[in-house]
Amino acid sequence: MRGPGLRAWARDADLPGRGGDDVLAPLSPEAVVDLVREFMIRPGAPELTGATWTYARWKPGVSLCAGFELLYADGATETVVTKRHVGDKSRTMSERGPTRPHPRSADKDDGWSSRLGPPVSIPEELLYLWAAHDDRELPALRVVADMRRRGGLIRATDAFPGRSVRKRRSGAVLLRYRPERRAVLRLDLALRQDDDESVKTKETVAARALPVEVARRVEAARRACGALPFGARLLGETGDTGLLIEEWLDVEVPESDLFAHVERAGAVLAALHARPLSDALAADARVAAEAATDAGLGHLEPLFAWSPALVEASAGLTGRLPGEAAPPVWSHGDFHPDQVATDRASGGTRLMDLDELAPREAAVDLASWIADHVVARLVGRGVGEGVGEGVGEAVGQAVGQRGAPDADAGEAAGPLLDAYRAAGGAAPDPDRLAAHVALHLVHRAAGAVRRLEEGAEERAAALLAVARAVAPAGSVFA
């Protein structure tokens, strides 16, 4: 199994302790290596030489999940996850005993390591460890990792009717893994025709392992939206395991903080938003949007409550939006620069990662790109050097047309809105768009804390300050 494919962050292991969550403090990479050697490494495996911290998800007062990439003496890598719980869930895990067997991948399986044993629970440390392919929330990942069971699972998706997987000549490579959330794999499949075994073919496809209920939602949305000429085709799914099989795209993916391809981004977004949407789905989307607005942003409060500076910066946070919602459209839901890729063969634009596809206001996607641009500018200037001064007002002018936007504001919002309009997209209400930008910035502030980023408190405070400046009066903040 290869690395988790996640963006690298400098982490602050002391952050939970400063927030009063000493019991959830993350393990050091050295401590993880020691525990893996003691409890998980299989006999005969190459020497474990180190580990790199690759993932963190902190829920104050609840849990801390951390991922580590293990390095072996032969150069191979493998992902192990540690999770600490407080309260009832920790006791429940402890009652399961020191280990809980799961389906195992075959010893000589292609592309997947079997060097780690089953998950381990260490109750006195409130700690649970597992190899990536033993993720309880991603049952498809566990089956795909098992050469003996992989073929049956893929056949159940009906992605290749009339053909069977030649299991020993097929392989799976983990490309991206977010513990308990999602895994993306490349499947290199050798296939055999059922009615003529002499006919053999090869296919490369992408697989997405998701929590079962999430996969069902994603599959329903993608089928309702229909095949997108600029997206990967959905080839098959298994509702009971959370596996989605889709077309493999050979693309060049830009970095997440580069925005030079803004014209293509605006055009592909306008094309997505122009897709037909049924009246029933539109009505459901309006109800869901109203419920989300009424619920506010209280779920983010624990990520700010530990810090007096963040309590002050987030004071009055409501999530309220101004004016009336625009009619919903098919929305990407996670629109960032690295989701707009270039097809290597045709040079055409491809829209990646449709897991959040759903009916929403068009402003949600536009605001996501603009917020990314604001964050990139803040990081580029350096937190602590006046990064928030004037940025919020400038972006507010660009998206809300309140006064003359300066060059910085135009850089953050103007080119995307121009490209979107040029491709037929309807410009959203300026105040509504500005409020959505502010909401995205609030979520990015919370994300910096959740990921235990180095300097998270200062960065989150700066993002909250910009969000407050961007939000039209009476919206997002009371």
N, C-alpha and C positions, 0 to 999 in steps of 0.2 A: 504494500500500500504506500502510495506516495503522499507527499505533504498536503496540508489542508487547504492550500491556495488562498489563504486569507491575507488581507492587508496587514503589513507590519506596523505595530505601534510600540512606542516606548511606554512601559507600564510602571505603575507606582504600587508596589506591594504593600506599602504602609497605609494606603488610603482607607481600607475598611477599619483598621485600628483607630485612625483619627476620627472616623465616623461612629465610634462606639461599638464596632462589630469585630472585636479582637478574635472571637471564636470562629469567625469566618475568614481569617487571614489566609491568603493563598500560600501554598507550599512553594518553596524555592525549587528551581530546576534540579539542584543537587539532591534535595529531599525526595523529589519524585523519582529520580534514578535509584536512590536507595530502596524506596518502597517497591518499585518494579522488580528490582533484583531480588528482593526478599520474598515477594508474594506472587509475582505474575510471570516472570521470565520462564520460558520453557527449557527443559534440559537440552543441551546441545546447541542452543542459540549462540550466535557470535557475541562477543563481549559488547556490553552496552557502554558507550563512551561518553555520553552526555545527553542533554535535553535543552530545548529552546522553548520558551513560553510563547505561545502563538494565539491564545484566545482567552478572553475573560468576560464574564457576565455576572455582575453583582446586583443582587436584590437585597437592599439593606434590611437587616433583621430577619431575612428569610433564607438566603442561600448564596453561595458563590461557586460558579462553574468555571473551571480553567482547563485549557487544552495545552498540551505539550507535544512537540515533535521530538521523538527519541532518535538518537543516532547510534548506529551499530558500527563495530570495527570494520565491517566489510563495505561501509558506505551507504547501506540501506537505511531508510527512515520509516518510522511508524508513529501513528498518533495515539496518545493515551490521554484520557480525560479524568480530572479529579473534580469531585463535587462535595461541598460541605453544606449540610442542612442544619437548621435549628428547629425546635418544636416537634410536632407530631410526626412529620415526615422522616426526620432523622431516626426517631424511635422505630418507625415502621421498617426502615431499611435495616436497622440493627437486628430486628426480629427475624430477618431472613437468613441470618447466620453469616459466617465468614465469607462464603462464596455462594454463588448461584449460577449453575451451569446454563449455558446458552448453546444454540446450534453453533458448531465450530466450522471454520473453513478447513478444507482439506490440506494436509501437510505439504503437498507439492503443488498447490494451486497457483496458476499463473497470475502474477500481478498483485497478489494479496499475501501478506506475511501472516504466518501462524506462530510467530515467536512469542506472543503474549497469551497467557492462559485466560480463563474466564474472569468476569468481574469480581472484585474483592470489596467487602465491606469491613471497615475498621471502626466499630461503634464508639470506642473511647475517644476517637479523634473526630467524630461526626463526619466521617470521610467515606467516600465511595469512589472506586477507580474502575474504569473500563477502557478496553481497546475500542477504537472507532467502530469497528464492525460489530460490536456488541451493544450498540446504542439502543436502549429500550424503546425510545420514542420513534425510531426509524426501522421498523421491522423489515422493510425491503432491503435495507443495507445489509442486514445480517444474512439474508438469503442470497443476495447477489454475491456476497463474499464466499459462499460455499459452492464450489465448482459442481458438486453433485446435485445441487438443488437449483442452480441458476437457470439451467435450460428450461425446466418446468415453469419457473416464474415468468420468464420471458415469453414462453409460449402462451401462457395464460393472458398476456396483454393483447394477444391477437395482432401484434405488430407485423408478424410474418406468417400469414395464413398459408397452410400447406407446406410449411418448412419447419424443420427441427434444428435445434442448436447442437452442434458437435462440441460437447462440453470440454473435452481435453484440448481442443484446438482453438478455444475461445478464451478471451481474457477480459478482465475488468480493471480499470485504473481509476483510483479516487483522485479527482481534480480539486474539489472544494468541499469542505466539511465544517459546518457550524453545529456543534454538539446539541442534540435534542431538537434541532431546527430543520436542517436540510443537508443533504449530500448530493453532489453532482459528480457523475462518473462518465468515463468514456468506455463503451463496450465495443470490443473488437470481436465480432462474431463470425464463426465459421458455420455455415448452414448447409443442410441436406434436404433435397426435395423429398417429400414423404412418399410420393407415388413412383419415384425413380431415384433410388439412393446413389446412383452414379452421377447425378446432377448436384454439384456442390458450388456454393457461392460464398462470398464474403461481404459483410456489411459492417460499417462503423456507425454507431448511433450514440446519442447522449441519453443518459438515464438520470432521473431526479428521484431521490428517496426522500419522502416527506412524511410527517405524521399523517396517519390515515385520514382523519377528518379534513386536514388541510388539503391533501391530495384530491379528495373528492370535490372540495370546493374549487380547486384549481382546474380540474378536469371539466367540471360543469361550465365554468366561465369560458374556458378556451373553446369548448364545443359550441357554446351559445354565440360567441364572437365570430366563429368561423376561421378558416385558414387564412392567415395573413401572408401576403406575398413578400413581406419584408421580415417575417419571423420564422422560427423553426416550426415545421409541421409536427403536430402531435400524432404519433403513430399508434400508440396504444397505452393502456393503463390497467392496473389491477386495484380495484377499490378496497380490497381487504388487506392489502399490504402497503399501500401508499407509494407504489412505483409508477412513474410516468416515463414512457419511452418517446423520444422525439428525434427529429432529424438532426444529424450532426452538421454543424456549420463550421466551415474552415474560414476563420475570420481573423482580422487584425483588430485588437481591442485597445483603445487609447487608455492612457492613465486616468485615474479618477479625478485628478485635479487639472486636467488640460481641457480647454474649451474652444480650440481653434476650429473644430468641426461643427460649430453652432448652426450653420445654415442647413446642413444635413439633419441635425437634431430637430430643428424647427419643422422641417419638411416631413420627416417620418412621424413626428408627433401629430402634426395636422392630419396626416393620412390615417393614423390610428383613431383619432377623435372623430373622423368622418364616417367610421363604420356604423352601419345601421344598428340601432338599439331598440328592442321591443318595448312597448308601452309598459308591460308588466315588470320588466327588469328596471326600467326607469322609475316606476313608482316605488319599487322596493328600495332602490338606491336613495330616493328622497327620504323615505322613512328611516333608513340606516343613518343617513347624514344628520338628520334632526336628533336622533338618539345619541349620536356621538357628541354633538354640540351640547346637548343637555347634560351629558355625563361629565363634561369638562376635562380637565387635565389632572385630576386628583391622583391618578395612578403614578404620576411623575413626582409627586411631592416627596416621597421618601428619598429620592435621589438628590434632593436639594436640602432636605430638613436637617441634615447632619452639620451643615456649614452655616454659621451666621451670615457670611457674605452672600451665600446662595439663597438663603431665606429672604434676605433683603432684596436681592436681584430679581427673585421670582414673586415678590409680594403682589397679591391681587391677580394672580394668574387664573384665568377662567376658561380660555379657549373659545370665547364667544366670537362669532363672525358677524360682520356688518352687512346690512342689506339683505336682499333675497338671493337664494342659491340659484345659479344658472342651471338650465336643463342638463342632466348628466350625460356623459359620453363614455365610450369605452376608454378607460384610463389605464395607463401602465402601472401606476401606483408605487414605483420605485425608480423613478427616472433620474439617472445620473449620467455623467459623461461617458463612463465605461460601459453603459448599456447600448450605446450607439456605435456599432462596429462596422468594419468594411469587409465585404466579401473578397477574399483573395483572388478568386477566379474572375468574377465579373466586375469588381469594383463598386458594386451596389451597396446600399446601406442596409444593414440588418439590425433589427431591434432585439436585444437579448433579454433573457430572464423574465418570463411572463407569469411568474408565480403570484403576483399581486394584481393581475388583470381583473378589473371589475368596473362597473359603472360608477363614475364620480364626476365632480365638476372638473372641467378642463384646467382650471386654475391650479389644481393640486399638482399636476405634472409640471406645469410651467414654473410654479413656485419652487419645486424641488431643485431644478437646475439652477435657478437664481440663488437659492440658499447655498447650494454647493459652491457657487462662485464667490459668494460673500465669505464663506468659511475659508476657502483657499486664499483669499486676500488677507484675512486675519492671520492665518498661519504664516503667510509669506512675510507679513510685517513684523511678526514676533509679538506674542502676548506680553503685556507689561510695558509696551512702548507706545501707548496711546492708540492701540489698534481699533478701539471702538469709536474714537472721536470723529464725528462727521460721517462715518460709514452708514449708520442707520438712516440718517436724514437723507443722504445721497441716494440710497437704494429706495427709500420711501418715495422720493421725487420721481425716480425712474419708473417704478411700477404703479405709483399712484398719481403721477402727473401733477404733483403739488409743487409748483415752482419749476425753475429751469434745472434739469438734471445736469450734473457735472460729468466729466469724462469717466470717473470711476463708476458712477451709477450706470451710465450708458453701457460700460463694459460688462456689468453684472447682469443687466436685464434687456437693454435695448436690442442687441443683435438677435437674441432668441425670439423676442416678440416680433421683430421685423420679419424674420424667416418664417415664423409660424403664420403670420398674416399673409405673406406672399404665397404660401402654399395653400391658402384657402381657409385657414383657421380663423375663427371668430375671436376677436380680442375680448378677454374677460373684463368684467367690471374692475376698474383700477383699485378701488378700495378693497374689494373682495380678494383680489390677487395679492395685494400688500399684506392683508391679514394672513393669507395662507403662507406667504414667505415667513412671516413672523412665527407662525406655528411650526414650520419646518426648523427654524432656528432654535426654538425652544426644545424640540425633540433632539436636535444635534447637541445642544447643551447637556441634556440628560444622557445622551449616548456617550459623551466624553467621560462622564462619571461612571456610567455602567461598565464601560470597558476598562476602567482603572487607568486611564491615560495619565501619563506624566504631565503635571501641570493642569490636571482636569479642573480643579476648583477655579483657577484663574481664567482658563479658557471658557468654562461654562458661564462664568459671570460676564465675560465680554460678549458672548453670544446672546445671553439674556438681555444685556443692555442694548444691543443692536436690534433684537426682536422688539423690545419696548419702543424703540425709536421708529421702527418700520411700521408697527401696527397703527392703523387709523384710530383716532380717539374713540374710546368706548369699546374697543374690540381687543380680544386676546388677553389684555390686562384690564382689570376694573379701574 
